[in-house]
Amino acid sequence: MNQLAQQQPQVHALIQQNPAAFMNLILGGGAGGAPAPRAAGLPPGAIRVSPEEMASIERLMALGFPKHKAAEAFFACDKNEEMAANFLFENGFADEDDFLPHQ
């Protein structure tokens, strides 16, 4: 999140303002990072994740990280799996408050 704050301060501020909506967006299941069209069974703001993106997130999970942390790191690192893995190893075991602020 620190890297995101430095590179994309506006995006970081939005995540800080509404972390629950951000997690909904990340874990909702969507494509290319763009909001998915409203479909039955998807929460508002959900995204679709391509099979390739899901495979990357699953490989990060196989390293021992929870799904929500793996997904957040993957998207925060602009879908770069190697950068996301480095981020998780450097920051992934910090307190949950350091990784994603609570409301």
C-alpha positions as CSV (number, residue, x, y, z in Angstrom):
1,M,0.0,0.0,0.0
2,N,2.9,2.3,0.6
3,Q,4.0,1.9,-3.0
4,L,0.5,2.6,-4.2
5,A,0.4,5.7,-2.0
6,Q,3.6,7.0,-3.6
7,Q,2.7,6.1,-7.2
8,Q,-1.1,6.7,-7.2
9,P,-2.0,9.0,-4.2
10,Q,-5.6,9.6,-5.5
11,V,-6.3,5.8,-5.7
12,H,-4.7,5.2,-2.3
13,A,-6.9,8.0,-0.8
14,L,-10.0,6.4,-2.3
15,I,-9.1,3.0,-0.9
16,Q,-8.5,4.7,2.5
17,Q,-11.9,6.3,2.4
18,N,-13.8,3.1,1.7
19,P,-11.8,-0.1,2.2
20,A,-14.9,-2.3,2.2
21,A,-15.9,-1.1,-1.3
22,F,-12.3,-1.7,-2.4
23,M,-12.3,-5.3,-1.1
24,N,-15.7,-5.8,-2.7
25,L,-14.2,-4.7,-6.0
26,I,-11.2,-6.9,-5.6
27,L,-12.9,-10.0,-4.4
28,G,-16.1,-9.7,-6.5
29,G,-14.6,-11.7,-9.3
30,G,-14.0,-9.3,-12.3
31,A,-12.1,-8.4,-15.7
32,G,-9.3,-6.1,-16.5
33,G,-9.8,-4.0,-13.3
34,A,-12.8,-2.3,-14.8
35,P,-16.2,-2.5,-13.1
36,A,-18.2,-5.4,-14.4
37,P,-21.7,-4.8,-15.8
38,R,-24.3,-5.5,-13.2
39,A,-25.0,-9.2,-13.4
40,A,-27.1,-11.5,-11.2
41,G,-25.1,-12.7,-8.2
42,L,-22.4,-10.0,-8.4
43,P,-22.4,-7.2,-5.8
44,P,-22.3,-3.6,-7.0
45,G,-18.8,-2.5,-8.0
46,A,-17.6,-6.1,-8.5
47,I,-15.1,-6.9,-11.1
48,R,-14.5,-10.0,-13.1
49,V,-11.1,-11.7,-12.9
50,S,-9.8,-13.4,-16.0
51,P,-8.7,-17.0,-15.7
52,E,-5.1,-15.9,-16.1
53,E,-5.5,-13.2,-13.3
54,M,-7.1,-15.8,-11.0
55,A,-4.2,-18.2,-11.7
56,S,-1.8,-15.5,-10.6
57,I,-3.8,-14.8,-7.4
58,E,-3.9,-18.5,-6.7
59,R,-0.1,-18.8,-7.1
60,L,0.3,-16.0,-4.6
61,M,-2.1,-17.8,-2.3
62,A,0.0,-21.0,-2.7
63,L,2.9,-19.0,-1.2
64,G,0.9,-18.9,2.0
65,F,-1.0,-15.6,1.7
66,P,-4.8,-15.2,2.3
67,K,-6.9,-14.6,-0.8
68,H,-7.8,-11.1,0.1
69,K,-4.1,-10.1,0.6
70,A,-3.0,-11.9,-2.6
71,A,-5.7,-10.2,-4.7
72,E,-5.0,-6.8,-3.2
73,A,-1.3,-7.0,-3.8
74,F,-1.8,-8.3,-7.3
75,F,-4.0,-5.4,-8.3
76,A,-2.0,-2.8,-6.3
77,C,1.1,-4.0,-8.3
78,D,-0.6,-3.4,-11.6
79,K,-1.2,-7.2,-12.1
80,N,2.5,-7.9,-12.0
81,E,2.7,-11.3,-10.2
82,E,6.4,-11.0,-9.3
83,M,6.0,-7.5,-7.9
84,A,3.0,-8.7,-5.9
85,A,4.9,-11.6,-4.5
86,N,7.8,-9.3,-3.4
87,F,5.3,-6.9,-1.9
88,L,3.6,-9.7,0.1
89,F,6.9,-11.1,1.4
90,E,8.0,-7.6,2.4
91,N,4.6,-6.5,3.9
92,G,2.2,-9.4,3.9
93,F,2.7,-10.5,7.5
94,A,2.3,-7.0,9.0
95,D,-0.7,-6.3,11.1
96,E,-3.9,-6.2,9.2
97,D,-4.3,-2.5,10.1
98,D,-1.1,-1.8,8.2
99,F,-2.2,-3.7,5.1
100,L,-5.8,-2.5,4.8
101,P,-7.3,0.2,7.0
102,H,-10.6,-0.6,8.8
103,Q,-13.6,1.7,8.6
